[in-house]
Amino acid sequence: MPMRRTCYLFAALLVLLLAAPAGAKSFWGPLSPVEREALIDLYEATDGENWINNEGWLGPPGTECDWHGVSCGCFTEGACPAVYQIDLEQNNLRGYLPRSIRRFRQLQVLNLAINRLQGEVPGELGKLLRLRELELGVNRFTGEIPPELGRLTRLRYLSLGFNDLHGPLPAELAGLKSVQLLFLSDNRLSGELPHWVGEWTALSTLGLDRNELSGSIPAELFELKDLNELSLTENHFTGRLPANIGKPELHIVHLEGNRLSGPIPESVLDLDFLSYINVSWNAFYPTSPEVEQFFMDRGGLLGWLQTQTLAPENLVVVATSSSTVRLTWEPAFPGPGLLNERGGYLVYMKAAASDRFRLIKTVPGKESSAASVNGLKPGSLYTFRVRTFSKPHAENENIVRSELSSSVAVTLPSAPSVEGRLP
C-alpha cells in the first residue's frame, strides 16, 4: 500500500511539473543551442540593452526559460524544453526581426506588438507552422504582407495593424483556414477585397479600417456564418451592399467613410443580433421607413441620412431656345440639414442616337439648384440626369458621388426659318 501511494504521488508530481507555469526554475533545463542562439539574435537585432524589461536575458545556458517574455514547454516530438511563446509587447524593441526567428519550431504565440520594429515582415514566419497567435501591430513595418503567412493553417489571431504595409492582400492568405480574428487596419493596403475571403470559414472579426482598399464588398464575406464584427471604415470601397448582408450573425458593422452607394437591402432587417451599425459618409438611401428606423435605432446617429450624398430630386428640364435648355432640381437635404455642404452637382446628357450618358457640366456648390446647357442641335431629343458629389472632408477623404437622378427628356424646337427676298 505505501508503495502504491508513493507511485501515485510521483505521478501527480510529474503532472504538476509538466503543467507548471512556463519558466519554472525547478524544472526547465537548457534550450537547444539553435533556440538559444535564435533568442540571442532577437535580443541583439532589437536593441535588447534598451528594452524596458530584459530581465534574465543573455544568462547562462539553462536559464533561457526564465528570460522575460519567454515561455517553454515539452512536446510529443521530444523537444523538451522548447520555446512555445515569446511575449515582448510594449517593451521598446527597436530594429529588425532577424530571419532566425524561423528556428522556434514549437512556437505558438509571438507577440511583439506596440514596439518600434521596422523593415519588412520576414517571410520566415511562415515556417512557424504551429503558430496560433501572431501580433505585430503598432510597429513600423513596411513592404507587403509576405505570402508565406498563408502557410500558417493553425493561426487563429493575426494582427498587423498600425504599420506602413502596402500592396494587395496576397492570394496565399486564403490558406488561413483557422483564423478567427484578423486585424490589418491603419496601413496602406490596396486593391480589392478578394472573393476568397469566403475561405476564412472560422472568421469572427475582420478589421481593415483606414487602408486604400477599393472595389466592391464581396458577397462571400456575408456567407461566413461566424462573422460577428466587420470594420471597413475609411477605404475606397464602391458599389452597393450585397443583398445577402442579412445572413450572418453580425453584431457590429463599420462601413463609414467609403464611396458605397445605392439602396440599403431590406435583408438588413434580418440582422437580429446587430447592436451597432455605422454607414455614415457614403451615398446610401433607405428603401423603406422600416430600414431607415432600423439604422436610427442601431447607429446612434439620428441624422445618419443627412451624412449621405443623395441624388437631387424633382429634376425639370425646359427648352429656353432652339439650342439651350435649363435644368432645375431640388437638393435631397436643402439648407442646414445637410451635414457636409462641400461639393456640387454633375450634369449628364445623352442624345437620341447615343447609348450612354456622358458628363457635360459640373455645377459647384450644393446650394445650387439650376444649370443651363448651350450649343445643342435644334429639333433634337436630349435626355438629362444629375447626381450630387461631395468633396473630401474630415470624415471622408474620398470624393463621393450619389446615384443618378431620374432621367428627363426634352425635344428642342426647330430653328426658326429665315424668309426674305434677295436684293
C-alpha positions as CSV (number, residue, x, y, z in Angstrom):
1,M,0.0,0.0,0.0
2,P,2.8,2.5,0.8
3,M,4.5,1.7,-2.5
4,R,1.3,2.3,-4.5
5,R,0.7,5.6,-2.7
6,T,4.3,6.6,-3.5
7,C,3.7,5.8,-7.2
8,Y,0.5,7.9,-7.2
9,L,2.3,10.8,-5.5
10,F,5.1,10.6,-8.0
11,A,2.7,10.5,-10.9
12,A,0.8,13.5,-9.5
13,L,4.1,15.4,-9.0
14,L,5.1,14.7,-12.6
15,V,1.8,16.0,-13.9
16,L,2.2,19.2,-11.9
17,L,5.7,19.7,-13.2
18,L,4.6,19.3,-16.8
19,A,1.7,21.8,-16.2
20,A,3.8,24.2,-14.2
21,P,4.0,27.8,-15.4
22,A,6.4,28.4,-18.2
23,G,9.8,29.3,-16.9
24,A,9.6,27.4,-13.6
25,K,13.2,27.3,-12.4
26,S,12.9,24.0,-10.7
27,F,12.1,22.1,-13.9
28,W,13.3,23.6,-17.2
29,G,16.8,22.6,-18.4
30,P,18.8,24.4,-21.2
31,L,17.3,25.0,-24.6
32,S,18.8,23.6,-27.7
33,P,21.8,25.6,-28.9
34,V,19.7,26.5,-32.0
35,E,16.9,28.1,-30.0
36,R,19.3,29.8,-27.6
37,E,21.1,31.3,-30.5
38,A,17.8,32.5,-32.0
39,L,16.8,34.2,-28.8
40,I,20.2,36.0,-28.6
41,D,19.7,37.0,-32.3
42,L,16.3,38.5,-31.4
43,Y,17.9,40.4,-28.4
44,E,20.7,41.8,-30.4
45,A,18.7,42.7,-33.5
46,T,16.1,44.7,-31.5
47,D,18.4,46.6,-29.2
48,G,17.9,44.4,-26.1
49,E,20.1,46.5,-23.9
50,N,17.5,49.3,-24.1
51,W,14.3,47.2,-23.6
52,I,12.1,48.2,-20.8
53,N,12.4,44.8,-19.3
54,N,15.3,42.5,-20.3
55,E,15.4,40.6,-17.0
56,G,17.4,37.3,-17.3
57,W,18.3,37.8,-21.0
58,L,21.8,36.5,-22.0
59,G,22.0,34.5,-18.8
60,P,24.0,31.2,-18.9
61,P,22.6,28.0,-20.6
62,G,19.7,26.6,-18.6
63,T,18.2,30.0,-17.7
64,E,16.6,30.8,-21.1
65,C,13.1,29.8,-20.0
66,D,13.3,32.3,-17.2
67,W,14.1,35.2,-19.5
68,H,11.5,37.9,-19.5
69,G,8.7,37.1,-22.1
70,V,9.9,33.6,-22.9
71,S,7.7,30.6,-22.1
72,C,8.8,27.0,-22.6
73,G,7.1,23.6,-22.8
74,C,7.7,19.9,-23.6
75,F,6.3,18.4,-26.7
76,T,5.5,15.0,-28.1
77,E,8.2,15.3,-30.7
78,G,10.8,15.0,-27.9
79,A,11.7,18.8,-27.8
80,C,12.0,19.5,-24.1
81,P,12.2,22.2,-23.3
82,A,11.4,24.3,-26.4
83,V,10.1,27.9,-26.7
84,Y,6.3,28.0,-27.3
85,Q,5.7,31.7,-26.5
86,I,7.5,34.9,-26.9
87,D,5.6,37.9,-25.5
88,L,7.5,41.2,-25.6
89,E,4.6,43.5,-26.1
90,Q,5.3,47.2,-25.4
91,N,8.9,46.6,-24.4
92,N,10.8,49.2,-26.6
93,L,12.1,46.8,-29.2
94,R,13.8,48.7,-32.0
95,G,15.3,47.3,-35.1
96,Y,14.5,44.4,-37.4
97,L,13.1,40.9,-36.9
98,P,16.0,38.5,-37.5
99,R,15.4,35.7,-40.0
100,S,16.5,33.2,-37.4
101,I,13.0,33.7,-35.9
102,R,12.1,30.6,-38.0
103,R,14.1,28.3,-35.7
104,F,11.4,28.3,-33.0
105,R,9.7,25.2,-34.4
106,Q,7.3,24.8,-31.5
107,L,6.4,28.5,-31.2
108,Q,2.6,29.0,-30.8
109,V,2.5,32.7,-29.7
110,L,4.6,35.5,-31.0
111,N,3.6,38.9,-29.5
112,L,5.8,41.8,-30.4
113,A,3.1,44.5,-30.6
114,I,3.5,48.1,-29.7
115,N,7.2,48.5,-30.3
116,R,9.4,50.2,-32.8
117,L,10.3,47.4,-35.1
118,Q,10.9,48.2,-38.7
119,G,11.8,46.7,-42.1
120,E,9.7,44.0,-43.8
121,V,7.8,41.4,-42.0
122,P,10.0,38.4,-42.6
123,G,8.6,35.6,-44.8
124,E,10.4,33.1,-42.5
125,L,7.5,33.5,-40.1
126,G,5.6,31.2,-42.5
127,K,7.8,28.3,-41.3
128,L,6.4,28.5,-37.8
129,L,3.7,26.0,-38.6
130,R,2.5,25.7,-35.0
131,L,1.8,29.4,-34.6
132,R,-1.6,30.3,-33.3
133,E,-1.2,33.9,-32.5
134,L,0.9,36.5,-34.4
135,E,0.8,40.0,-33.1
136,L,3.0,42.6,-34.8
137,G,0.6,45.5,-34.7
138,V,1.6,49.1,-33.8
139,N,5.2,49.0,-35.1
140,R,6.9,50.5,-38.2
141,F,6.9,47.5,-40.6
142,T,7.0,48.4,-44.3
143,G,6.7,46.4,-47.5
144,E,4.0,44.0,-48.4
145,I,2.4,41.2,-46.4
146,P,4.5,38.2,-47.0
147,P,2.6,35.4,-48.9
148,E,4.3,32.8,-46.7
149,L,2.0,33.7,-43.9
150,G,-0.7,31.7,-45.8
151,R,1.1,28.5,-44.7
152,L,0.0,29.1,-41.1
153,T,-3.0,26.9,-41.2
154,R,-3.3,26.8,-37.3
155,L,-3.2,30.6,-36.9
156,R,-6.2,31.9,-35.1
157,Y,-5.2,35.5,-34.4
158,L,-3.3,37.8,-36.8
159,S,-2.6,41.4,-36.1
160,L,-0.5,43.6,-38.4
161,G,-2.4,46.8,-37.9
162,F,-0.9,50.3,-37.4
163,N,2.1,49.7,-39.6
164,D,3.1,51.0,-43.0
165,L,2.3,47.9,-45.1
166,H,1.2,48.3,-48.7
167,G,0.1,46.3,-51.7
168,P,-2.8,43.9,-52.1
169,L,-3.8,41.0,-49.9
170,P,-1.7,38.1,-51.2
171,A,-3.8,35.2,-52.5
172,E,-1.9,32.8,-50.3
173,L,-3.7,34.2,-47.3
174,A,-6.7,32.2,-48.4
175,G,-4.8,29.3,-46.6
176,L,-5.6,30.8,-43.2
177,K,-8.4,28.3,-42.6
178,S,-8.3,28.7,-38.8
179,V,-8.1,32.4,-38.5
180,Q,-10.7,33.9,-36.2
181,L,-9.5,37.4,-35.6
182,L,-7.8,39.4,-38.4
183,F,-6.6,43.0,-37.8
184,L,-4.9,44.8,-40.7
185,S,-6.2,48.3,-40.0
186,D,-4.2,51.5,-40.4
187,N,-1.9,50.5,-43.2
188,R,-1.8,51.3,-46.9
189,L,-3.2,48.1,-48.3
190,S,-4.7,48.5,-51.7
191,G,-6.5,46.6,-54.4
192,E,-9.8,44.8,-54.0
193,L,-11.1,42.7,-51.1
194,P,-10.8,39.3,-52.9
195,H,-13.6,36.8,-53.2
196,W,-11.5,34.2,-51.5
197,V,-12.3,35.8,-48.1
198,G,-15.0,33.2,-48.1
199,E,-12.3,30.7,-47.4
200,W,-11.9,32.1,-43.9
201,T,-14.7,29.9,-42.6
202,A,-13.7,30.4,-38.9
203,L,-13.5,34.2,-39.1
204,S,-15.4,36.1,-36.4
205,T,-13.7,39.6,-36.5
206,L,-12.3,41.4,-39.5
207,G,-10.7,44.9,-39.2
208,L,-9.5,46.6,-42.4
209,D,-10.1,50.2,-41.4
210,R,-8.1,53.1,-42.8
211,N,-6.5,51.5,-45.8
212,E,-6.7,52.1,-49.5
213,L,-8.9,49.1,-50.5
214,S,-11.2,49.6,-53.4
215,G,-13.8,47.8,-55.5
216,S,-17.0,46.3,-54.2
217,I,-17.5,44.4,-51.0
218,P,-17.6,40.7,-51.9
219,A,-20.9,38.8,-51.2
220,E,-18.8,35.9,-50.0
221,L,-17.9,37.9,-46.8
222,F,-21.5,37.7,-45.7
223,E,-21.6,33.9,-46.2
224,L,-19.3,33.5,-43.2
225,K,-21.6,32.1,-40.5
226,D,-19.4,33.1,-37.5
227,L,-18.7,36.6,-38.6
228,N,-19.9,39.0,-35.9
229,E,-17.7,42.1,-36.3
230,L,-16.8,43.8,-39.6
231,S,-15.0,47.1,-39.9
232,L,-14.1,48.6,-43.3
233,T,-14.1,52.2,-42.3
234,E,-12.3,54.8,-44.4
235,N,-11.3,52.9,-47.5
236,H,-12.3,53.5,-51.2
237,F,-15.0,50.8,-51.5
238,T,-17.6,51.4,-54.2
239,G,-20.8,49.8,-55.4
240,R,-23.8,48.5,-53.4
241,L,-24.1,46.5,-50.3
242,P,-24.5,42.8,-51.2
243,A,-28.1,41.6,-50.9
244,N,-27.1,38.8,-48.5
245,I,-25.8,41.1,-45.8
246,G,-28.6,39.8,-43.5
247,K,-27.3,36.2,-43.4
248,P,-24.5,36.2,-40.8
249,E,-25.0,36.9,-37.1
250,L,-23.3,40.3,-37.3
251,H,-23.1,42.3,-34.0
252,I,-21.1,45.3,-35.1
253,V,-20.6,46.8,-38.6
254,H,-18.5,49.8,-39.6
255,L,-18.7,51.0,-43.3
256,E,-18.4,54.7,-42.8
257,G,-16.2,56.9,-44.9
258,N,-16.2,55.0,-48.2
259,R,-17.8,55.5,-51.7
260,L,-20.6,53.0,-51.3
261,S,-23.9,53.9,-52.8
262,G,-27.4,52.7,-53.7
263,P,-30.3,51.3,-51.8
264,I,-29.8,49.6,-48.5
265,P,-31.0,46.0,-48.9
266,E,-34.2,45.0,-47.0
267,S,-32.2,42.0,-45.7
268,V,-30.6,44.2,-43.1
269,L,-33.8,43.8,-41.1
270,D,-32.8,40.1,-40.6
271,L,-29.7,41.1,-38.6
272,D,-31.3,40.1,-35.3
273,F,-28.1,40.2,-33.3
274,L,-26.9,43.6,-34.6
275,S,-26.2,46.1,-31.9
276,Y,-24.4,48.8,-33.8
277,I,-24.0,49.8,-37.5
278,N,-22.5,52.9,-39.0
279,V,-22.8,53.6,-42.7
280,S,-22.2,57.4,-42.5
281,W,-20.5,59.4,-45.2
282,N,-21.5,57.3,-48.2
283,A,-24.2,57.5,-50.7
284,F,-26.8,55.1,-49.3
285,Y,-30.5,55.6,-49.2
286,P,-33.2,53.5,-47.4
287,T,-35.8,51.5,-49.3
288,S,-38.5,51.7,-46.7
289,P,-39.3,53.5,-43.4
290,E,-38.5,50.3,-41.6
291,V,-34.9,50.3,-42.9
292,E,-34.5,54.0,-42.0
293,Q,-35.7,53.3,-38.5
294,F,-33.5,50.3,-38.2
295,F,-30.4,52.4,-38.8
296,M,-31.6,55.1,-36.4
297,D,-32.1,52.6,-33.7
298,R,-28.7,50.9,-34.1
299,G,-26.5,53.6,-35.4
300,G,-26.7,56.0,-32.6
301,L,-27.0,58.8,-35.1
302,L,-30.4,60.2,-35.6
303,G,-29.3,62.2,-38.6
304,W,-27.4,59.4,-40.4
305,L,-29.3,60.1,-43.6
306,Q,-28.0,63.6,-43.7
307,T,-24.5,62.3,-43.9
308,Q,-25.2,60.6,-47.2
309,T,-24.6,62.0,-50.6
310,L,-28.0,61.7,-52.2
311,A,-29.2,62.3,-55.7
312,P,-31.2,65.6,-56.3
313,E,-35.0,65.2,-56.6
314,N,-37.7,66.6,-59.0
315,L,-35.5,67.3,-62.0
316,V,-37.1,69.5,-64.6
317,V,-35.7,70.3,-68.0
318,V,-37.1,73.1,-70.1
319,A,-36.0,74.3,-73.6
320,T,-35.4,78.0,-73.4
321,S,-34.4,78.3,-77.1
322,S,-33.8,76.1,-80.0
323,S,-30.3,75.3,-78.7
324,T,-30.5,75.9,-75.0
325,V,-32.1,74.1,-72.0
326,R,-32.4,74.9,-68.4
327,L,-32.3,72.3,-65.7
328,T,-33.7,72.8,-62.2
329,W,-33.7,70.4,-59.2
330,E,-34.2,70.1,-55.5
331,P,-31.4,69.1,-53.2
332,A,-32.2,66.0,-51.2
333,F,-31.5,68.0,-48.0
334,P,-31.8,71.7,-48.6
335,G,-30.3,74.2,-46.2
336,P,-28.7,73.4,-42.8
337,G,-30.0,69.8,-42.7
338,L,-27.0,68.6,-44.9
339,L,-24.0,67.8,-42.7
340,N,-21.5,68.0,-45.5
341,E,-22.1,71.1,-47.6
342,R,-18.9,70.9,-49.7
343,G,-19.5,69.6,-53.2
344,G,-21.9,70.3,-56.0
345,Y,-23.7,68.5,-58.9
346,L,-22.7,66.7,-62.1
347,V,-24.9,67.0,-65.2
348,Y,-25.1,64.1,-67.6
349,M,-26.7,64.1,-71.1
350,K,-27.2,61.7,-74.0
351,A,-28.5,62.5,-77.5
352,A,-31.2,60.4,-79.1
353,A,-28.7,58.4,-81.0
354,S,-26.4,57.9,-78.1
355,D,-26.5,54.8,-76.0
356,R,-24.9,56.2,-72.8
357,F,-24.8,59.3,-70.7
358,R,-21.8,61.5,-70.6
359,L,-20.7,64.1,-68.1
360,I,-21.2,67.6,-69.7
361,K,-21.1,70.0,-66.8
362,T,-20.0,70.4,-63.2
363,V,-22.1,72.8,-61.0
364,P,-20.2,73.9,-57.9
365,G,-22.0,74.3,-54.6
366,K,-24.6,72.1,-53.0
367,E,-26.8,75.2,-52.6
368,S,-27.1,75.4,-56.4
369,S,-30.4,74.2,-57.9
370,A,-30.1,75.1,-61.6
371,A,-27.9,74.9,-64.7
372,S,-28.1,75.8,-68.3
373,V,-26.7,73.8,-71.3
374,N,-26.0,75.6,-74.5
375,G,-24.9,74.7,-78.1
376,L,-27.5,72.0,-78.6
377,K,-28.9,70.9,-82.0
378,P,-32.3,72.4,-82.8
379,G,-35.1,69.9,-83.2
380,S,-33.2,67.1,-81.4
381,L,-34.1,64.9,-78.5
382,Y,-31.9,65.0,-75.4
383,T,-32.1,63.2,-72.1
384,F,-30.6,64.5,-68.8
385,R,-29.7,63.2,-65.4
386,V,-28.0,64.8,-62.4
387,R,-26.0,63.4,-59.5
388,T,-24.7,65.0,-56.3
389,F,-21.0,64.9,-55.3
390,S,-19.3,65.6,-52.0
391,K,-15.7,66.8,-51.7
392,P,-13.3,65.2,-49.3
393,H,-13.6,66.4,-45.7
394,A,-12.6,65.4,-42.2
395,E,-14.9,62.4,-42.1
396,N,-14.1,61.0,-45.6
397,E,-11.1,61.6,-47.8
398,N,-13.0,60.3,-50.8
399,I,-15.0,62.2,-53.5
400,V,-18.4,60.6,-53.0
401,R,-20.9,60.6,-55.9
402,S,-24.6,59.8,-55.4
403,E,-26.8,57.6,-57.6
404,L,-28.0,59.3,-60.7
405,S,-31.4,61.1,-60.6
406,S,-34.3,60.0,-62.6
407,S,-33.9,60.9,-66.3
408,V,-35.8,63.7,-68.0
409,A,-36.1,64.0,-71.9
410,V,-36.7,67.1,-73.9
411,T,-37.1,67.9,-77.6
412,L,-35.8,71.2,-78.7
413,P,-37.8,73.3,-81.0
414,S,-36.6,73.6,-84.6
415,A,-34.7,76.7,-85.5
416,P,-36.9,79.4,-87.0
417,S,-36.7,79.7,-90.8
418,V,-35.4,83.0,-92.2
419,E,-37.5,84.3,-95.1
420,G,-36.9,87.3,-97.3
421,R,-36.1,88.4,-100.9
422,L,-32.7,88.6,-102.4
423,P,-31.7,92.2,-103.2
